[in-house]
Amino acid sequence: MSGEIPTLVDALTLGVIQTTLNAELAWSSADDEPKISAVEDSRAWHEIRRAMRALADHDDQPRIILLPELALPRTRLDDFEQLVCSMNAIAIVGVDYRLNHLTRSAKNEGLVIVPRNFWKRAPSRYAARVWFGKRDPAPAEASGFKKYIPPWTYDADPNVYVFDAGPYGRIGVSICYDFMDIERALLYRGRVHHLFVIAYNRDVKLFESLAVSLSRTVFCNVVVCNTGHYGGSLVVTPYHDAFKRIGYSVDGGQLFTAQCVPLPVRDLDAAIHGSNTNPAVRYKHLPPGFTVSIAPTSVPMKGPSPVTIPLFTAS
């Protein structure tokens, strides 16, 4: 892509995958390290391949695909990249812990895979990888590291990331427990079109409430991609009409699903800038004190800014 301001698409087709990884079986303190077990590794990979095939066969193939926190075993990174390249879609996926055996510390990370031929019809052979981390472990996650003998510690990523996806808008990301960080939400306010949350979360009703609230206050599409072990994945858009706001919702545990969901981009961007003129698509009023800094020509906001990473290099 060129360095010019992109023309935003009307809608982004998003693929949302719920795999059903069982954390109690995958990461047992009876082992000597927090690494996914061979049995759950194999089962997770089987589900991921099934889901990716289902999305590839969809009439409206997704341009971005989301998978939950810790969904992808590190043994399958190269194989997963080949799947993503064959579809020429961007993937944002939670990956099994990155282990540092010298310090006995573990990092919880997400990965963005961008095929090099993304804008072409031919499948890609190579892709760029962009990593982002989780800052705050959930209490149960942190205590779980201490049960190993000797214990492991958690390695936090203090950064807040925004991914510039060109015509598909700007994307904020959170891994599970970070979604509850209000300061992070404020950093995204007025800077993103979409907030993607990849999670392994038991309290699905809490995340549903947060998604509905933050879609209004951050004023963006909020997508929670949770593990199918608990369910609770959903898509929320700050539409004026209440019945339109929940664009997708999956309730109930032990559900393996793969679904394509359209996310508004162009009209939402206009609403974010206070200039929505489409009478057929109405959004809520902007929240008090809302300031926009979502375009390269915008005046930067005061205070700290997220780390902004373009997903496409200039051609």
MARMARSE-461139 format. One record per residue (C-alpha): residue number from 1; residue in one letter; z, x, y. Coordinates in steps of 0.25 Angstrom, whole numbers, plus 5000, padded with zeros to 4 digits. Each point is the difference from the previous one (the first is absolute). Example, Ala and Ser with C-alpha at 12.3 -4.5 7.8 and 13.67 -1.06 7.14 Angstrom:
% MARMARSE-461139
<rec num="1" residuo="A" zz="5031" xx="5049" yy="4982"/>
<rec num="2" residuo="S" zz="4998" xx="5006" yy="5014"/>
***
This chain:
% MARMARSE-461139
<rec num="1" residuo="M" zz="5000" xx="5000" yy="5000"/>
<rec num="2" residuo="S" zz="4998" xx="5004" yy="5014"/>
<rec num="3" residuo="G" zz="5011" xx="5003" yy="5010"/>
<rec num="4" residuo="E" zz="4996" xx="4987" yy="5008"/>
<rec num="5" residuo="I" zz="5009" xx="4988" yy="5000"/>
<rec num="6" residuo="P" zz="4996" xx="4992" yy="4988"/>
<rec num="7" residuo="T" zz="4995" xx="4985" yy="5000"/>
<rec num="8" residuo="L" zz="5011" xx="4993" yy="4992"/>
<rec num="9" residuo="V" zz="4996" xx="4992" yy="4988"/>
<rec num="10" residuo="D" zz="5003" xx="4985" yy="5000"/>
<rec num="11" residuo="A" zz="5008" xx="5001" yy="4987"/>
<rec num="12" residuo="L" zz="5005" xx="5011" yy="4991"/>
<rec num="13" residuo="T" zz="5000" xx="4997" yy="4985"/>
<rec num="14" residuo="L" zz="5013" xx="5005" yy="4994"/>
<rec num="15" residuo="G" zz="5003" xx="5002" yy="4985"/>
<rec num="16" residuo="V" zz="5014" xx="4998" yy="4996"/>
<rec num="17" residuo="I" zz="5005" xx="5004" yy="4987"/>
<rec num="18" residuo="Q" zz="5013" xx="4997" yy="4993"/>
<rec num="19" residuo="T" zz="5003" xx="5009" yy="4988"/>
<rec num="20" residuo="T" zz="5012" xx="4997" yy="4992"/>
<rec num="21" residuo="L" zz="5007" xx="5014" yy="4998"/>
<rec num="22" residuo="N" zz="5014" xx="4999" yy="4995"/>
<rec num="23" residuo="A" zz="5009" xx="5010" yy="5008"/>
<rec num="24" residuo="E" zz="5011" xx="5000" yy="4990"/>
<rec num="25" residuo="L" zz="4990" xx="5005" yy="4989"/>
<rec num="26" residuo="A" zz="4992" xx="5009" yy="5009"/>
<rec num="27" residuo="W" zz="5011" xx="5008" yy="5006"/>
<rec num="28" residuo="S" zz="5012" xx="5002" yy="4990"/>
<rec num="29" residuo="S" zz="5012" xx="5009" yy="5004"/>
<rec num="30" residuo="A" zz="5000" xx="5004" yy="4986"/>
<rec num="31" residuo="D" zz="4989" xx="5009" yy="5003"/>
<rec num="32" residuo="D" zz="5001" xx="5013" yy="5008"/>
<rec num="33" residuo="E" zz="4991" xx="4996" yy="5011"/>
<rec num="34" residuo="P" zz="4996" xx="4987" yy="5008"/>
<rec num="35" residuo="K" zz="4986" xx="5000" yy="4994"/>
<rec num="36" residuo="I" zz="4993" xx="4988" yy="4994"/>
<rec num="37" residuo="S" zz="5001" xx="4999" yy="4985"/>
<rec num="38" residuo="A" zz="4988" xx="5002" yy="4992"/>
<rec num="39" residuo="V" zz="5000" xx="4985" yy="4995"/>
<rec num="40" residuo="E" zz="5001" xx="4994" yy="5014"/>
<rec num="41" residuo="D" zz="4990" xx="5010" yy="5004"/>
<rec num="42" residuo="S" zz="4990" xx="4995" yy="4990"/>
<rec num="43" residuo="R" zz="5003" xx="4985" yy="5003"/>
<rec num="44" residuo="A" zz="4999" xx="5002" yy="5015"/>
<rec num="45" residuo="W" zz="4986" xx="5007" yy="4999"/>
<rec num="46" residuo="H" zz="4995" xx="4989" yy="4991"/>
<rec num="47" residuo="E" zz="5004" xx="4989" yy="5010"/>
<rec num="48" residuo="I" zz="4994" xx="5008" yy="5012"/>
<rec num="49" residuo="R" zz="4987" xx="5001" yy="4992"/>
<rec num="50" residuo="R" zz="5000" xx="4986" yy="4997"/>
<rec num="51" residuo="A" zz="5003" xx="4996" yy="5015"/>
<rec num="52" residuo="M" zz="4989" xx="5009" yy="5005"/>
<rec num="53" residuo="R" zz="4990" xx="4995" yy="4991"/>
<rec num="54" residuo="A" zz="5003" xx="4985" yy="5004"/>
<rec num="55" residuo="L" zz="4999" xx="5004" yy="5015"/>
<rec num="56" residuo="A" zz="4987" xx="5007" yy="4997"/>
<rec num="57" residuo="D" zz="4994" xx="4987" yy="4994"/>
<rec num="58" residuo="H" zz="5004" xx="4992" yy="5012"/>
<rec num="59" residuo="D" zz="4989" xx="4993" yy="5008"/>
<rec num="60" residuo="D" zz="5006" xx="5006" yy="5013"/>
<rec num="61" residuo="Q" zz="5004" xx="5014" yy="4996"/>
<rec num="62" residuo="P" zz="5013" xx="5005" yy="5008"/>
<rec num="63" residuo="R" zz="4998" xx="5011" yy="5010"/>
<rec num="64" residuo="I" zz="5015" xx="5004" yy="4999"/>
<rec num="65" residuo="I" zz="5008" xx="4999" yy="4987"/>
<rec num="66" residuo="L" zz="5016" xx="5000" yy="5000"/>
<rec num="67" residuo="L" zz="5009" xx="5003" yy="4988"/>
<rec num="68" residuo="P" zz="5015" xx="5000" yy="5000"/>
<rec num="69" residuo="E" zz="5010" xx="5011" yy="5002"/>
<rec num="70" residuo="L" zz="5001" xx="5010" yy="4989"/>
<rec num="71" residuo="A" zz="4988" xx="4993" yy="4993"/>
<rec num="72" residuo="L" zz="4991" xx="5012" yy="4996"/>
<rec num="73" residuo="P" zz="5005" xx="5011" yy="4991"/>
<rec num="74" residuo="R" zz="4997" xx="5014" yy="5005"/>
<rec num="75" residuo="T" zz="4993" xx="5003" yy="4987"/>
<rec num="76" residuo="R" zz="4989" xx="4990" yy="5004"/>
<rec num="77" residuo="L" zz="4997" xx="5004" yy="5014"/>
<rec num="78" residuo="D" zz="4986" xx="5006" yy="4997"/>
<rec num="79" residuo="D" zz="4997" xx="4988" yy="4991"/>
<rec num="80" residuo="F" zz="5004" xx="4990" yy="5011"/>
<rec num="81" residuo="E" zz="4992" xx="5008" yy="5010"/>
<rec num="82" residuo="Q" zz="4988" xx="4998" yy="4992"/>
<rec num="83" residuo="L" zz="5002" xx="4985" yy="4998"/>
<rec num="84" residuo="V" zz="5001" xx="4999" yy="5015"/>
<rec num="85" residuo="C" zz="4988" xx="5008" yy="5003"/>
<rec num="86" residuo="S" zz="4992" xx="4992" yy="4990"/>
<rec num="87" residuo="M" zz="5003" xx="4988" yy="5009"/>
<rec num="88" residuo="N" zz="4999" xx="5007" yy="5013"/>
<rec num="89" residuo="A" zz="5013" xx="4993" yy="5005"/>
<rec num="90" residuo="I" zz="5012" xx="5006" yy="5007"/>
<rec num="91" residuo="A" zz="5012" xx="5000" yy="4991"/>
<rec num="92" residuo="I" zz="5015" xx="5000" yy="5005"/>
<rec num="93" residuo="V" zz="5009" xx="5002" yy="4989"/>
<rec num="94" residuo="G" zz="5014" xx="5004" yy="4997"/>
<rec num="95" residuo="V" zz="5001" xx="5012" yy="4991"/>
<rec num="96" residuo="D" zz="5011" xx="5005" yy="4990"/>
<rec num="97" residuo="Y" zz="5010" xx="5009" yy="5006"/>
<rec num="98" residuo="R" zz="4996" xx="5014" yy="5005"/>
<rec num="99" residuo="L" zz="5010" xx="5009" yy="4993"/>
<rec num="100" residuo="N" zz="5005" xx="5014" yy="5006"/>
<rec num="101" residuo="H" zz="5007" xx="5006" yy="4988"/>
<rec num="102" residuo="L" zz="5005" xx="5012" yy="5008"/>
<rec num="103" residuo="T" zz="5008" xx="4991" yy="5009"/>
<rec num="104" residuo="R" zz="5002" xx="4988" yy="4990"/>
<rec num="105" residuo="S" zz="4995" xx="4991" yy="5011"/>
<rec num="106" residuo="A" zz="4990" xx="4988" yy="4999"/>
<rec num="107" residuo="K" zz="4990" xx="4994" yy="5010"/>
<rec num="108" residuo="N" zz="4995" xx="4986" yy="5000"/>
<rec num="109" residuo="E" zz="4986" xx="5000" yy="5005"/>
<rec num="110" residuo="G" zz="4988" xx="4991" yy="5002"/>
<rec num="111" residuo="L" zz="4986" xx="5005" yy="4999"/>
<rec num="112" residuo="V" zz="4987" xx="4996" yy="5008"/>
<rec num="113" residuo="I" zz="4987" xx="5003" yy="4993"/>
<rec num="114" residuo="V" zz="4987" xx="4999" yy="5009"/>
<rec num="115" residuo="P" zz="4987" xx="5002" yy="4992"/>
<rec num="116" residuo="R" zz="4990" xx="5009" yy="5007"/>
<rec num="117" residuo="N" zz="4989" xx="4990" yy="4998"/>
<rec num="118" residuo="F" zz="5008" xx="4988" yy="5005"/>
<rec num="119" residuo="W" zz="4989" xx="4996" yy="5010"/>
<rec num="120" residuo="K" zz="4989" xx="5001" yy="4989"/>
<rec num="121" residuo="R" zz="4996" xx="4992" yy="4989"/>
<rec num="122" residuo="A" zz="5000" xx="5011" yy="4990"/>
<rec num="123" residuo="P" zz="5013" xx="5003" yy="4993"/>
<rec num="124" residuo="S" zz="5008" xx="5012" yy="5005"/>
<rec num="125" residuo="R" zz="5003" xx="5013" yy="4992"/>
<rec num="126" residuo="Y" zz="5011" xx="5005" yy="5009"/>
<rec num="127" residuo="A" zz="5011" xx="4994" yy="5009"/>
<rec num="128" residuo="A" zz="5010" xx="5004" yy="5010"/>
<rec num="129" residuo="R" zz="5014" xx="4999" yy="4997"/>
<rec num="130" residuo="V" zz="5011" xx="4997" yy="5011"/>
<rec num="131" residuo="W" zz="5014" xx="5000" yy="4996"/>
<rec num="132" residuo="F" zz="5012" xx="4992" yy="5007"/>
<rec num="133" residuo="G" zz="5014" xx="5000" yy="4996"/>
<rec num="134" residuo="K" zz="5013" xx="4990" yy="5000"/>
<rec num="135" residuo="R" zz="5011" xx="5004" yy="5009"/>
<rec num="136" residuo="D" zz="5012" xx="4991" yy="4995"/>
<rec num="137" residuo="P" zz="5002" xx="4998" yy="4985"/>
<rec num="138" residuo="A" zz="5006" xx="4987" yy="4996"/>
<rec num="139" residuo="P" zz="5015" xx="5001" yy="4996"/>
<rec num="140" residuo="A" zz="4997" xx="4998" yy="4985"/>
<rec num="141" residuo="E" zz="4989" xx="5010" yy="5001"/>
<rec num="142" residuo="A" zz="5009" xx="5011" yy="5006"/>
<rec num="143" residuo="S" zz="5011" xx="4997" yy="4991"/>
<rec num="144" residuo="G" zz="4991" xx="5001" yy="4988"/>
<rec num="145" residuo="F" zz="4996" xx="5015" yy="5003"/>
<rec num="146" residuo="K" zz="5015" xx="5003" yy="4999"/>
<rec num="147" residuo="K" zz="5001" xx="4996" yy="4986"/>
<rec num="148" residuo="Y" zz="4991" xx="5011" yy="4995"/>
<rec num="149" residuo="I" zz="5007" xx="5012" yy="4994"/>
<rec num="150" residuo="P" zz="5000" xx="5008" yy="5009"/>
<rec num="151" residuo="P" zz="4997" xx="4990" yy="5011"/>
<rec num="152" residuo="W" zz="4988" xx="5000" yy="5008"/>
<rec num="153" residuo="T" zz="4999" xx="4997" yy="5016"/>
<rec num="154" residuo="Y" zz="4990" xx="4992" yy="5008"/>
<rec num="155" residuo="D" zz="4990" xx="5007" yy="5009"/>
<rec num="156" residuo="A" zz="4997" xx="4991" yy="5012"/>
<rec num="157" residuo="D" zz="4987" xx="4999" yy="5008"/>
<rec num="158" residuo="P" zz="5005" xx="4998" yy="5015"/>
<rec num="159" residuo="N" zz="4986" xx="4997" yy="5005"/>
<rec num="160" residuo="V" zz="4994" xx="4986" yy="5004"/>
<rec num="161" residuo="Y" zz="4985" xx="4999" yy="4997"/>
<rec num="162" residuo="V" zz="4989" xx="4992" yy="5006"/>
<rec num="163" residuo="F" zz="4986" xx="5001" yy="4993"/>
<rec num="164" residuo="D" zz="4988" xx="4997" yy="5008"/>
<rec num="165" residuo="A" zz="4990" xx="4993" yy="4991"/>
<rec num="166" residuo="G" zz="4989" xx="4999" yy="5010"/>
<rec num="167" residuo="P" zz="4994" xx="4986" yy="5000"/>
<rec num="168" residuo="Y" zz="5011" xx="4995" yy="4991"/>
<rec num="169" residuo="G" zz="5010" xx="5002" yy="5010"/>
<rec num="170" residuo="R" zz="5013" xx="5009" yy="5001"/>
<rec num="171" residuo="I" zz="5010" xx="5000" yy="4988"/>
<rec num="172" residuo="G" zz="5015" xx="5002" yy="5000"/>
<rec num="173" residuo="V" zz="5006" xx="5003" yy="4987"/>
<rec num="174" residuo="S" zz="5014" xx="4999" yy="4994"/>
<rec num="175" residuo="I" zz="5006" xx="5003" yy="4986"/>
<rec num="176" residuo="C" zz="5010" xx="4989" yy="4996"/>
<rec num="177" residuo="Y" zz="5013" xx="5003" yy="5006"/>
<rec num="178" residuo="D" zz="4994" xx="5006" yy="5013"/>
<rec num="179" residuo="F" zz="4995" xx="4986" yy="5003"/>
<rec num="180" residuo="M" zz="5014" xx="4996" yy="5004"/>
<rec num="181" residuo="D" zz="5000" xx="5011" yy="5011"/>
<rec num="182" residuo="I" zz="4999" xx="4992" yy="5013"/>
<rec num="183" residuo="E" zz="4998" xx="5013" yy="5008"/>
<rec num="184" residuo="R" zz="4987" xx="5002" yy="4991"/>
<rec num="185" residuo="A" zz="4996" xx="4986" yy="5003"/>
<rec num="186" residuo="L" zz="5001" xx="5003" yy="5015"/>
<rec num="187" residuo="L" zz="4991" xx="5012" yy="4999"/>
<rec num="188" residuo="Y" zz="4989" xx="4992" yy="4994"/>
<rec num="189" residuo="R" zz="5001" xx="4989" yy="5010"/>
<rec num="190" residuo="G" zz="4987" xx="4999" yy="5007"/>
<rec num="191" residuo="R" zz="4994" xx="5012" yy="4993"/>
<rec num="192" residuo="V" zz="4995" xx="4994" yy="4987"/>
<rec num="193" residuo="H" zz="4992" xx="4988" yy="4995"/>
<rec num="194" residuo="H" zz="5006" xx="5000" yy="4986"/>
<rec num="195" residuo="L" zz="5013" xx="5005" yy="4994"/>
<rec num="196" residuo="F" zz="4999" xx="5003" yy="4985"/>
<rec num="197" residuo="V" zz="5013" xx="5000" yy="4992"/>
<rec num="198" residuo="I" zz="5000" xx="5006" yy="4986"/>
<rec num="199" residuo="A" zz="5013" xx="4997" yy="4993"/>
<rec num="200" residuo="Y" zz="5008" xx="4999" yy="4987"/>
<rec num="201" residuo="N" zz="5009" xx="4990" yy="5006"/>
<rec num="202" residuo="R" zz="5010" xx="4990" yy="4993"/>
<rec num="203" residuo="D" zz="5004" xx="4992" yy="5012"/>
<rec num="204" residuo="V" zz="4986" xx="4993" yy="5002"/>
<rec num="205" residuo="K" zz="5005" xx="4989" yy="5009"/>
<rec num="206" residuo="L" zz="5006" xx="5010" yy="5010"/>
<rec num="207" residuo="F" zz="4986" xx="5007" yy="5001"/>
<rec num="208" residuo="E" zz="4993" xx="4987" yy="5001"/>
<rec num="209" residuo="S" zz="5009" xx="4997" yy="5012"/>
<rec num="210" residuo="L" zz="4998" xx="5014" yy="5006"/>
<rec num="211" residuo="A" zz="4985" xx="4998" yy="4998"/>
<rec num="212" residuo="V" zz="5000" xx="4987" yy="5007"/>
<rec num="213" residuo="S" zz="5009" xx="5005" yy="5012"/>
<rec num="214" residuo="L" zz="4992" xx="5013" yy="5002"/>
<rec num="215" residuo="S" zz="4987" xx="4994" yy="5000"/>
<rec num="216" residuo="R" zz="5004" xx="4992" yy="5012"/>
<rec num="217" residuo="T" zz="5008" xx="5011" yy="5007"/>
<rec num="218" residuo="V" zz="4991" xx="5012" yy="4997"/>
<rec num="219" residuo="F" zz="4989" xx="4990" yy="5001"/>
<rec num="220" residuo="C" zz="4991" xx="5005" yy="4988"/>
<rec num="221" residuo="N" zz="4996" xx="4997" yy="4986"/>
<rec num="222" residuo="V" zz="5012" xx="5003" yy="4991"/>
<rec num="223" residuo="V" zz="4996" xx="5002" yy="4985"/>
<rec num="224" residuo="V" zz="5011" xx="5003" yy="4990"/>
<rec num="225" residuo="C" zz="4995" xx="5005" yy="4987"/>
<rec num="226" residuo="N" zz="5012" xx="5000" yy="4990"/>
<rec num="227" residuo="T" zz="5001" xx="5003" yy="4986"/>
<rec num="228" residuo="G" zz="4997" xx="4989" yy="4990"/>
<rec num="229" residuo="H" zz="5013" xx="5002" yy="4993"/>
<rec num="230" residuo="Y" zz="5006" xx="4992" yy="5011"/>
<rec num="231" residuo="G" zz="4988" xx="4994" yy="5007"/>
<rec num="232" residuo="G" zz="5001" xx="4996" yy="5015"/>
<rec num="233" residuo="S" zz="4987" xx="5006" yy="5005"/>
<rec num="234" residuo="L" zz="4995" xx="4993" yy="5012"/>
<rec num="235" residuo="V" zz="4991" xx="5000" yy="5012"/>
<rec num="236" residuo="V" zz="5004" xx="4995" yy="5014"/>
<rec num="237" residuo="T" zz="4992" xx="4998" yy="5013"/>
<rec num="238" residuo="P" zz="5005" xx="4995" yy="5013"/>
<rec num="239" residuo="Y" zz="4992" xx="4988" yy="5001"/>
<rec num="240" residuo="H" zz="5004" xx="4988" yy="5009"/>
<rec num="241" residuo="D" zz="5000" xx="4990" yy="4989"/>
<rec num="242" residuo="A" zz="5011" xx="5002" yy="4990"/>
<rec num="243" residuo="F" zz="4992" xx="4996" yy="4988"/>
<rec num="244" residuo="K" zz="4990" xx="5011" yy="5002"/>
<rec num="245" residuo="R" zz="5010" xx="5012" yy="5002"/>
<rec num="246" residuo="I" zz="5002" xx="5003" yy="4985"/>
<rec num="247" residuo="G" zz="4987" xx="5004" yy="4995"/>
<rec num="248" residuo="Y" zz="5004" xx="5004" yy="4986"/>
<rec num="249" residuo="S" zz="5013" xx="4999" yy="4993"/>
<rec num="250" residuo="V" zz="5005" xx="5003" yy="4985"/>
<rec num="251" residuo="D" zz="5013" xx="4995" yy="4995"/>
<rec num="252" residuo="G" zz="5007" xx="5003" yy="4987"/>
<rec num="253" residuo="G" zz="5002" xx="5013" yy="4992"/>
<rec num="254" residuo="Q" zz="4993" xx="5007" yy="4989"/>
<rec num="255" residuo="L" zz="4986" xx="4996" yy="5006"/>
<rec num="256" residuo="F" zz="4988" xx="5009" yy="5000"/>
<rec num="257" residuo="T" zz="4990" xx="4996" yy="5010"/>
<rec num="258" residuo="A" zz="4988" xx="5006" yy="5008"/>
<rec num="259" residuo="Q" zz="4995" xx="4991" yy="5011"/>
<rec num="260" residuo="C" zz="4991" xx="5002" yy="5012"/>
<rec num="261" residuo="V" zz="5005" xx="4995" yy="5014"/>
<rec num="262" residuo="P" zz="4993" xx="4999" yy="5013"/>
<rec num="263" residuo="L" zz="5007" xx="5006" yy="5012"/>
<rec num="264" residuo="P" zz="4996" xx="4996" yy="5014"/>
<rec num="265" residuo="V" zz="4996" xx="5012" yy="5009"/>
<rec num="266" residuo="R" zz="4991" xx="4997" yy="5012"/>
<rec num="267" residuo="D" zz="5007" xx="4987" yy="5005"/>
<rec num="268" residuo="L" zz="5014" xx="5006" yy="4997"/>
<rec num="269" residuo="D" zz="4996" xx="5012" yy="5009"/>
<rec num="270" residuo="A" zz="4996" xx="4991" yy="5011"/>
<rec num="271" residuo="A" zz="5013" xx="4992" yy="4998"/>
<rec num="272" residuo="I" zz="5008" xx="5013" yy="5001"/>
<rec num="273" residuo="H" zz="4993" xx="5004" yy="5013"/>
<rec num="274" residuo="G" zz="5003" xx="4986" yy="5005"/>
<rec num="275" residuo="S" zz="4985" xx="4996" yy="5001"/>
<rec num="276" residuo="N" zz="4998" xx="4991" yy="4988"/>
<rec num="277" residuo="T" zz="4988" xx="4991" yy="5004"/>
<rec num="278" residuo="N" zz="4997" xx="4994" yy="4986"/>
<rec num="279" residuo="P" zz="5005" xx="4985" yy="5001"/>
<rec num="280" residuo="A" zz="4999" xx="4999" yy="4985"/>
<rec num="281" residuo="V" zz="5010" xx="5011" yy="4997"/>
<rec num="282" residuo="R" zz="5013" xx="4999" yy="5007"/>
<rec num="283" residuo="Y" zz="5011" xx="5010" yy="5000"/>
<rec num="284" residuo="K" zz="5015" xx="4999" yy="5004"/>
<rec num="285" residuo="H" zz="5003" xx="5005" yy="5014"/>
<rec num="286" residuo="L" zz="5003" xx="5014" yy="5002"/>
<rec num="287" residuo="P" zz="5015" xx="5003" yy="4999"/>
<rec num="288" residuo="P" zz="5008" xx="5004" yy="5012"/>
<rec num="289" residuo="G" zz="4998" xx="5014" yy="5005"/>
<rec num="290" residuo="F" zz="4988" xx="5003" yy="4991"/>
<rec num="291" residuo="T" zz="4992" xx="5012" yy="5005"/>
<rec num="292" residuo="V" zz="4986" xx="5004" yy="4993"/>
<rec num="293" residuo="S" zz="4997" xx="5014" yy="4997"/>
<rec num="294" residuo="I" zz="4990" xx="4998" yy="4989"/>
<rec num="295" residuo="A" zz="4987" xx="5006" yy="5005"/>
<rec num="296" residuo="P" zz="4996" xx="5014" yy="5003"/>
<rec num="297" residuo="T" zz="4999" xx="4997" yy="5015"/>
<rec num="298" residuo="S" zz="5013" xx="4993" yy="5001"/>
<rec num="299" residuo="V" zz="5011" xx="5006" yy="5008"/>
<rec num="300" residuo="P" zz="5011" xx="5006" yy="4990"/>
<rec num="301" residuo="M" zz="5013" xx="4993" yy="5000"/>
<rec num="302" residuo="K" zz="5013" xx="5007" yy="5004"/>
<rec num="303" residuo="G" zz="5009" xx="5006" yy="4989"/>
<rec num="304" residuo="P" zz="4996" xx="5005" yy="4987"/>
<rec num="305" residuo="S" zz="4987" xx="4997" yy="4993"/>
<rec num="306" residuo="P" zz="4996" xx="4999" yy="4985"/>
<rec num="307" residuo="V" zz="4992" xx="5011" yy="4994"/>
<rec num="308" residuo="T" zz="4985" xx="4994" yy="5001"/>
<rec num="309" residuo="I" zz="4990" xx="5005" yy="4989"/>
<rec num="310" residuo="P" zz="4986" xx="4996" yy="5001"/>
<rec num="311" residuo="L" zz="4995" xx="4996" yy="4986"/>
<rec num="312" residuo="F" zz="4985" xx="5003" yy="5003"/>
<rec num="313" residuo="T" zz="4995" xx="5013" yy="5006"/>
<rec num="314" residuo="A" zz="4990" xx="5001" yy="5011"/>
<rec num="315" residuo="S" zz="4986" xx="5001" yy="4995"/>
***
